[in-house]
Amino acid sequence: MELENKIQKAQVIIDSFSGEDRTRLLDICHEIKSAQDNLNREAADYFKDCMQRCQGICCRNVCINDVVTLLDLIYIFVLNKEISAQMYACAQAETLFSADCLFLQNGLGPCLFAANIKPERCIITFCGEIRPIKKEIKAVRSKFSKLSRYTKVKRPFLWLRF
């Protein structure tokens, strides 16, 4: 399905980087991780409130291709290469219709992703008031944007090919 193709494409893009370019890619991913760490710290009460009030509804009945982007996969695989086989196995269970997130362990949770290595949409989505943490959310978005610009400038032919 589409997610399997994204996983393969992410691996191809990552593998195309070497030397200084690969080091820069890793640095950008560490910047995202740092921004996610900061968001996790500042938003701890918001995450707790979301889980108590909504009980993880954002992870149910989702179209996973809209949630997990190619950039998310690049980010996750650069920082946690070991997870790629597990994610590929999850992606093989993808169906045509919306369902619970494929990356919930045993279909219920917890999430397969580490707290500070999550897809962008997963880390910045809250149910309720977010004004006090807007700066931290903006920082995560900004770092993902930086990753997008870097990969598209350094490897535009790969983005076009897929």
GROMACS elastic network, one bead per residue, 0.5 to 0.9 nm:
[ bonds ]
;  ai    aj funct       b0    kb
    1     4     6  0.55151   500
    1     5     6  0.66210   500
    1     6     6  0.89879   500
    1    91     6  0.76815   500
    1    92     6  0.74000   500
    1    94     6  0.69157   500
    1    95     6  0.79558   500
    1    96     6  0.84244   500
    2     5     6  0.51458   500
    2     6     6  0.63088   500
    2     7     6  0.87630   500
    2    65     6  0.70852   500
    2    91     6  0.86833   500
    2    94     6  0.87156   500
    3     7     6  0.62121   500
    3     8     6  0.86799   500
    3    64     6  0.78034   500
    3    65     6  0.61656   500
    3    68     6  0.82308   500
    3    69     6  0.87531   500
    3    70     6  0.89332   500
    3    88     6  0.83464   500
    3    91     6  0.59255   500
    3    92     6  0.83361   500
    3    94     6  0.77120   500
    4     7     6  0.51148   500
    4     8     6  0.63525   500
    4     9     6  0.86343   500
    4    87     6  0.88366   500
    4    88     6  0.63236   500
    4    89     6  0.89294   500
    4    91     6  0.56635   500
    4    92     6  0.68692   500
    4    94     6  0.87419   500
    5     8     6  0.51188   500
    5     9     6  0.60589   500
    5    10     6  0.85395   500
    6    10     6  0.60002   500
    6    11     6  0.85869   500
    6    65     6  0.88739   500
    6    69     6  0.77067   500
    6    70     6  0.57906   500
    6    73     6  0.76575   500
    7    10     6  0.51704   500
    7    11     6  0.63953   500
    7    12     6  0.87967   500
    7    70     6  0.74556   500
    7    73     6  0.65726   500
    7    74     6  0.84065   500
    7    84     6  0.77452   500
    7    87     6  0.81238   500
    7    88     6  0.69202   500
    7    91     6  0.85657   500
    8    11     6  0.51867   500
    8    12     6  0.63200   500
    8    13     6  0.87616   500
    8    88     6  0.87638   500
    9    12     6  0.50316   500
    9    13     6  0.61907   500
    9    14     6  0.85955   500
    9    70     6  0.76826   500
    9    74     6  0.89138   500
    9   158     6  0.83207   500
    9   159     6  0.87231   500
    9   162     6  0.73183   500
   10    13     6  0.51638   500
   10    14     6  0.61446   500
   10    15     6  0.85020   500
   10    70     6  0.61720   500
   10    71     6  0.76936   500
   10    72     6  0.89416   500
   10    73     6  0.60380   500
   10    74     6  0.52006   500
   10    75     6  0.89731   500
   10    77     6  0.79387   500
   11    14     6  0.51334   500
   11    15     6  0.59572   500
   11    16     6  0.85112   500
   11    73     6  0.84813   500
   11    74     6  0.72807   500
   11    77     6  0.76937   500
   11    84     6  0.88044   500
   12    15     6  0.51138   500
   12    16     6  0.61695   500
   12   158     6  0.80918   500
   13    16     6  0.51838   500
   13    17     6  0.70521   500
   13    74     6  0.77476   500
   13   151     6  0.79903   500
   13   155     6  0.73633   500
   13   158     6  0.66455   500
   13   159     6  0.82453   500
   14    17     6  0.56453   500
   14    18     6  0.86713   500
   14    22     6  0.78916   500
   14    25     6  0.85435   500
   14    74     6  0.67146   500
   14    77     6  0.82111   500
   14    78     6  0.72596   500
   15    18     6  0.74944   500
   15    22     6  0.87861   500
   16    22     6  0.85876   500
   16   155     6  0.78328   500
   16   158     6  0.88125   500
   17    20     6  0.83978   500
   17    21     6  0.57422   500
   17    23     6  0.86724   500
   17    25     6  0.79983   500
   17   154     6  0.84900   500
   17   155     6  0.83624   500
   18    21     6  0.56371   500
   18    23     6  0.76898   500
   19    22     6  0.54205   500
   19    23     6  0.64327   500
   19    24     6  0.88170   500
   20    24     6  0.61241   500
   20    25     6  0.85467   500
   21    24     6  0.50893   500
   21    25     6  0.61605   500
   21    26     6  0.86448   500
   21   154     6  0.80078   500
   22    26     6  0.61807   500
   22    27     6  0.85769   500
   23    26     6  0.50822   500
   23    27     6  0.61732   500
   23    28     6  0.87389   500
   24    28     6  0.62234   500
   24    29     6  0.86180   500
   24   150     6  0.88565   500
   25    28     6  0.52419   500
   25    29     6  0.63154   500
   25    30     6  0.87103   500
   25    75     6  0.88747   500
   25    78     6  0.80433   500
   25   147     6  0.74987   500
   25   150     6  0.77071   500
   25   151     6  0.79321   500
   26    29     6  0.50877   500
   26    30     6  0.62029   500
   26    31     6  0.86777   500
   26    75     6  0.85842   500
   26    78     6  0.65540   500
   26    79     6  0.74622   500
   27    30     6  0.50480   500
   27    31     6  0.62870   500
   27    32     6  0.88214   500
   28    32     6  0.64368   500
   28    33     6  0.87097   500
   28    75     6  0.87589   500
   28   143     6  0.72316   500
   28   144     6  0.84950   500
   28   146     6  0.73845   500
   28   147     6  0.62602   500
   28   150     6  0.87146   500
   29    32     6  0.50585   500
   29    33     6  0.62326   500
   29    34     6  0.86091   500
   29    74     6  0.87197   500
   29    75     6  0.57128   500
   29    76     6  0.83148   500
   29    78     6  0.71530   500
   29    79     6  0.70292   500
   29   143     6  0.80886   500
   29   144     6  0.83448   500
   29   147     6  0.73257   500
   30    34     6  0.60620   500
   30    35     6  0.85522   500
   30    75     6  0.88949   500
   30    79     6  0.77326   500
   31    34     6  0.50449   500
   31    35     6  0.62151   500
   31    36     6  0.85964   500
   31   140     6  0.87513   500
   31   143     6  0.66329   500
   32    35     6  0.50292   500
   32    36     6  0.61190   500
   32    37     6  0.85392   500
   32    75     6  0.81709   500
   32   116     6  0.86885   500
   32   117     6  0.83654   500
   32   139     6  0.83069   500
   32   140     6  0.60769   500
   32   141     6  0.85948   500
   32   142     6  0.86058   500
   32   143     6  0.52895   500
   32   144     6  0.66123   500
   32   147     6  0.85834   500
   33    37     6  0.60733   500
   33    38     6  0.85911   500
   33    75     6  0.88793   500
   33    79     6  0.87293   500
   33   116     6  0.56787   500
   33   117     6  0.61348   500
   33   118     6  0.86752   500
   33   140     6  0.84457   500
   34    38     6  0.62363   500
   34    39     6  0.86175   500
   34   116     6  0.77879   500
   34   140     6  0.87153   500
   35    38     6  0.50857   500
   35    39     6  0.61662   500
   35    40     6  0.85744   500
   35   116     6  0.85165   500
   35   136     6  0.69924   500
   35   137     6  0.83274   500
   35   139     6  0.61163   500
   35   140     6  0.52993   500
   35   143     6  0.76073   500
   36    40     6  0.60001   500
   36    41     6  0.85364   500
   36   115     6  0.80939   500
   36   116     6  0.52792   500
   36   117     6  0.74006   500
   36   118     6  0.81543   500
   36   120     6  0.89676   500
   36   123     6  0.72580   500
   36   124     6  0.88803   500
   36   136     6  0.80513   500
   36   137     6  0.84040   500
   36   139     6  0.84804   500
   36   140     6  0.61932   500
   37    40     6  0.50875   500
   37    41     6  0.62682   500
   37    42     6  0.87158   500
   37   115     6  0.79480   500
   37   116     6  0.54646   500
   37   117     6  0.87985   500
   38    41     6  0.51353   500
   38    42     6  0.61741   500
   38    43     6  0.83581   500
   38   116     6  0.89862   500
   38   136     6  0.68510   500
   39    42     6  0.51497   500
   39    43     6  0.56618   500
   39    44     6  0.80970   500
   39   116     6  0.89072   500
   39   123     6  0.81643   500
   39   124     6  0.83402   500
   39   133     6  0.74524   500
   39   135     6  0.88505   500
   39   136     6  0.51952   500
   39   137     6  0.66344   500
   39   139     6  0.85347   500
   39   140     6  0.78103   500
   40    43     6  0.52108   500
   40    44     6  0.56766   500
   40    47     6  0.80654   500
   40   115     6  0.76285   500
   40   116     6  0.74147   500
   40   123     6  0.82020   500
   40   136     6  0.89550   500
   41    44     6  0.55319   500
   41    45     6  0.88646   500
   42    45     6  0.78883   500
   42    46     6  0.85487   500
   42   132     6  0.88016   500
   42   133     6  0.67845   500
   42   136     6  0.76647   500
   43    46     6  0.50234   500
   43    47     6  0.61558   500
   43    48     6  0.85458   500
   43   130     6  0.87916   500
   43   132     6  0.87621   500
   43   133     6  0.65956   500
   43   136     6  0.86073   500
   44    47     6  0.52459   500
   44    48     6  0.61965   500
   44    49     6  0.85892   500
   45    48     6  0.50359   500
   45    49     6  0.60372   500
   45    50     6  0.85416   500
   46    49     6  0.50070   500
   46    50     6  0.60716   500
   46    51     6  0.86128   500
   46   126     6  0.71150   500
   46   127     6  0.82287   500
   46   128     6  0.82807   500
   46   129     6  0.85107   500
   46   130     6  0.79895   500
   47    50     6  0.50410   500
   47    51     6  0.62210   500
   47    52     6  0.86225   500
   47   126     6  0.71696   500
   47   127     6  0.88231   500
   48    51     6  0.52118   500
   48    52     6  0.61797   500
   48    53     6  0.85128   500
   49    52     6  0.51122   500
   49    53     6  0.58386   500
   49    54     6  0.80113   500
   49    55     6  0.89738   500
   49   127     6  0.83234   500
   49   128     6  0.89200   500
   50    53     6  0.52658   500
   50    54     6  0.54253   500
   50    55     6  0.66973   500
   50    56     6  0.71012   500
   50    57     6  0.88841   500
   50   126     6  0.65001   500
   50   127     6  0.58255   500
   50   128     6  0.79527   500
   51    54     6  0.54977   500
   51    56     6  0.54705   500
   51    57     6  0.84069   500
   52    55     6  0.53985   500
   52    56     6  0.82952   500
   53    56     6  0.84857   500
   53   127     6  0.84766   500
   54    57     6  0.54975   500
   54    58     6  0.79661   500
   54   127     6  0.76052   500
   55    58     6  0.84900   500
   56    59     6  0.55735   500
   56    60     6  0.71984   500
   57    60     6  0.52032   500
   57    61     6  0.80002   500
   58    61     6  0.78020   500
   58    62     6  0.74195   500
   58   101     6  0.88197   500
   58   122     6  0.83019   500
   58   125     6  0.80913   500
   58   126     6  0.87326   500
   58   127     6  0.87792   500
   59    62     6  0.65129   500
   59    99     6  0.88564   500
   59   100     6  0.59808   500
   59   101     6  0.53118   500
   59   102     6  0.89563   500
   59   104     6  0.80395   500
   59   122     6  0.84949   500
   60    98     6  0.84879   500
   60    99     6  0.62853   500
   60   101     6  0.59527   500
   61    64     6  0.89801   500
   61    97     6  0.88309   500
   61    98     6  0.52093   500
   61   101     6  0.72633   500
   62    65     6  0.86388   500
   62    66     6  0.80653   500
   62    67     6  0.76844   500
   62    97     6  0.88085   500
   62    98     6  0.51786   500
   62    99     6  0.55847   500
   62   100     6  0.60339   500
   62   101     6  0.62953   500
   63    66     6  0.56013   500
   63    67     6  0.67392   500
   63    96     6  0.89416   500
   63    97     6  0.74627   500
   63    98     6  0.50007   500
   63    99     6  0.69897   500
   63   100     6  0.84931   500
   63   101     6  0.79530   500
   64    68     6  0.59553   500
   64    69     6  0.88124   500
   64    94     6  0.83853   500
   64    98     6  0.76563   500
   64    99     6  0.82256   500
   64   100     6  0.85326   500
   64   101     6  0.63843   500
   64   102     6  0.73639   500
   65    68     6  0.55142   500
   65    69     6  0.66719   500
   66    69     6  0.68011   500
   67   119     6  0.75077   500
   67   120     6  0.81877   500
   67   121     6  0.60512   500
   67   122     6  0.73611   500
   68    71     6  0.81476   500
   68    72     6  0.59791   500
   68    73     6  0.71314   500
   68   119     6  0.59672   500
   68   120     6  0.78491   500
   68   121     6  0.75221   500
   68   122     6  0.84511   500
   69    72     6  0.50884   500
   69    73     6  0.64578   500
   69    74     6  0.87676   500
   69   119     6  0.75531   500
   69   120     6  0.83988   500
   69   121     6  0.89575   500
   70    73     6  0.51367   500
   70    74     6  0.62744   500
   70    75     6  0.86607   500
   71    74     6  0.50269   500
   71    75     6  0.61139   500
   71    76     6  0.85344   500
   71   119     6  0.83567   500
   71   120     6  0.87196   500
   71   144     6  0.74229   500
   71   147     6  0.73406   500
   71   148     6  0.66271   500
   71   151     6  0.88040   500
   72    75     6  0.51062   500
   72    76     6  0.60639   500
   72    77     6  0.85053   500
   72   118     6  0.74891   500
   72   120     6  0.64650   500
   72   121     6  0.89415   500
   72   144     6  0.82160   500
   73    76     6  0.50765   500
   73    77     6  0.59182   500
   73    78     6  0.83364   500
   73    84     6  0.87248   500
   73   119     6  0.75201   500
   74    77     6  0.53100   500
   74    78     6  0.59955   500
   74    79     6  0.86732   500
   74   147     6  0.89767   500
   75    78     6  0.53594   500
   75    79     6  0.64805   500
   75    80     6  0.84650   500
   75   117     6  0.77708   500
   75   118     6  0.85808   500
   75   119     6  0.80915   500
   75   144     6  0.85380   500
   75   147     6  0.81738   500
   76    79     6  0.54561   500
   76    80     6  0.57227   500
   76    81     6  0.74248   500
   76    83     6  0.80795   500
   76    84     6  0.84378   500
   76   113     6  0.83754   500
   76   117     6  0.60541   500
   76   118     6  0.70336   500
   76   119     6  0.75646   500
   77    82     6  0.76474   500
   77    83     6  0.70315   500
   77    84     6  0.63678   500
   78    81     6  0.59975   500
   79   117     6  0.76704   500
   80    83     6  0.58688   500
   80    84     6  0.77707   500
   80   117     6  0.82408   500
   81    84     6  0.57637   500
   81    85     6  0.85056   500
   82    85     6  0.67939   500
   82    86     6  0.78573   500
   83    86     6  0.52730   500
   83    87     6  0.61153   500
   83    88     6  0.86038   500
   83   112     6  0.85657   500
   83   113     6  0.85010   500
   84    87     6  0.50427   500
   84    88     6  0.60287   500
   84    89     6  0.85929   500
   85    88     6  0.50637   500
   85    89     6  0.62485   500
   85    90     6  0.86800   500
   86    89     6  0.51698   500
   86    90     6  0.63404   500
   86    91     6  0.86948   500
   86   112     6  0.87868   500
   87    91     6  0.60702   500
   87    92     6  0.87014   500
   87   102     6  0.85352   500
   87   103     6  0.72168   500
   87   112     6  0.84325   500
   88    92     6  0.63724   500
   89    92     6  0.53005   500
   89    93     6  0.71655   500
   90    93     6  0.54940   500
   90    94     6  0.72359   500
   90   102     6  0.57626   500
   90   103     6  0.65294   500
   91    94     6  0.52390   500
   91    95     6  0.89873   500
   91   102     6  0.68680   500
   91   103     6  0.84818   500
   92    95     6  0.84827   500
   93   102     6  0.73609   500
   94    97     6  0.84360   500
   94    99     6  0.85879   500
   94   102     6  0.70588   500
   95    98     6  0.74171   500
   95    99     6  0.78839   500
   98   101     6  0.86880   500
   99   102     6  0.78694   500
  100   103     6  0.85671   500
  100   104     6  0.78057   500
  100   107     6  0.70182   500
  100   108     6  0.82574   500
  101   104     6  0.58440   500
  101   107     6  0.74182   500
  101   108     6  0.87957   500
  101   111     6  0.88379   500
  102   105     6  0.79890   500
  102   107     6  0.68423   500
  103   106     6  0.85935   500
  103   107     6  0.74869   500
  103   109     6  0.80065   500
  103   110     6  0.86180   500
  103   111     6  0.59716   500
  103   112     6  0.53330   500
  103   113     6  0.76163   500
  104   108     6  0.55001   500
  104   110     6  0.56800   500
  104   112     6  0.58260   500
  104   113     6  0.87453   500
  105   108     6  0.59866   500
  105   110     6  0.56611   500
  105   111     6  0.60267   500
  105   112     6  0.59627   500
  106   109     6  0.64585   500
  106   110     6  0.83906   500
  107   110     6  0.87095   500
  108   111     6  0.83255   500
  109   112     6  0.76456   500
  110   113     6  0.86222   500
  111   114     6  0.75684   500
  111   115     6  0.86234   500
  113   116     6  0.80422   500
  113   117     6  0.61684   500
  113   118     6  0.56177   500
  113   119     6  0.83301   500
  114   117     6  0.51516   500
  114   118     6  0.64380   500
  115   118     6  0.63747   500
  115   123     6  0.82774   500
  116   123     6  0.82846   500
  117   120     6  0.89726   500
  117   123     6  0.87635   500
  118   121     6  0.82490   500
  118   122     6  0.63615   500
  118   123     6  0.61150   500
  119   122     6  0.53948   500
  119   123     6  0.64894   500
  119   124     6  0.88994   500
  120   123     6  0.54318   500
  120   124     6  0.62842   500
  120   125     6  0.85666   500
  120   140     6  0.73867   500
  120   141     6  0.72126   500
  120   144     6  0.74193   500
  121   124     6  0.54220   500
  121   125     6  0.59306   500
  122   125     6  0.56799   500
  122   126     6  0.87745   500
  123   126     6  0.83141   500
  123   137     6  0.83541   500
  123   140     6  0.85021   500
  124   136     6  0.89211   500
  124   137     6  0.58127   500
  124   138     6  0.88361   500
  124   140     6  0.77802   500
  124   141     6  0.82995   500
  125   137     6  0.89919   500
  126   129     6  0.78688   500
  126   130     6  0.72392   500
  127   130     6  0.83470   500
  129   132     6  0.80507   500
  130   133     6  0.55058   500
  130   134     6  0.60944   500
  130   137     6  0.89160   500
  131   134     6  0.51811   500
  131   135     6  0.83233   500
  132   135     6  0.76386   500
  132   136     6  0.88451   500
  133   136     6  0.53901   500
  133   137     6  0.63515   500
  133   138     6  0.86446   500
  134   137     6  0.50648   500
  134   138     6  0.59809   500
  134   139     6  0.85334   500
  135   138     6  0.50836   500
  135   139     6  0.62134   500
  135   140     6  0.88786   500
  136   139     6  0.50130   500
  136   140     6  0.64698   500
  136   141     6  0.87731   500
  137   140     6  0.52575   500
  137   141     6  0.63442   500
  137   142     6  0.86041   500
  138   141     6  0.50591   500
  138   142     6  0.59799   500
  138   143     6  0.86363   500
  139   142     6  0.50003   500
  139   143     6  0.62470   500
  139   144     6  0.87086   500
  140   143     6  0.52545   500
  140   144     6  0.63482   500
  140   145     6  0.86373   500
  141   144     6  0.51868   500
  141   145     6  0.61510   500
  141   146     6  0.86630   500
  142   146     6  0.62449   500
  142   147     6  0.87662   500
  143   147     6  0.63303   500
  143   148     6  0.86591   500
  144   148     6  0.62307   500
  144   149     6  0.87129   500
  145   149     6  0.62289   500
  145   150     6  0.85781   500
  146   149     6  0.51656   500
  146   150     6  0.61139   500
  146   151     6  0.86339   500
  147   150     6  0.51417   500
  147   151     6  0.61169   500
  147   152     6  0.84395   500
  148   151     6  0.54302   500
  148   152     6  0.60448   500
  148   153     6  0.84644   500
  149   152     6  0.52644   500
  149   153     6  0.59810   500
  149   154     6  0.84339   500
  150   153     6  0.52813   500
  150   154     6  0.59828   500
  150   155     6  0.82427   500
  151   154     6  0.52085   500
  151   155     6  0.56158   500
  151   156     6  0.72686   500
  151   159     6  0.84887   500
  152   155     6  0.53152   500
  152   157     6  0.82990   500
  152   158     6  0.82761   500
  152   159     6  0.66828   500
  153   156     6  0.56426   500
  154   157     6  0.88005   500
  155   158     6  0.56122   500
  155   159     6  0.68813   500
  156   159     6  0.51994   500
  156   160     6  0.62439   500
  156   161     6  0.85523   500
  157   160     6  0.51088   500
  157   161     6  0.59478   500
  157   162     6  0.87540   500
  158   161     6  0.50509   500
  158   162     6  0.64473   500
  159   162     6  0.56312   500
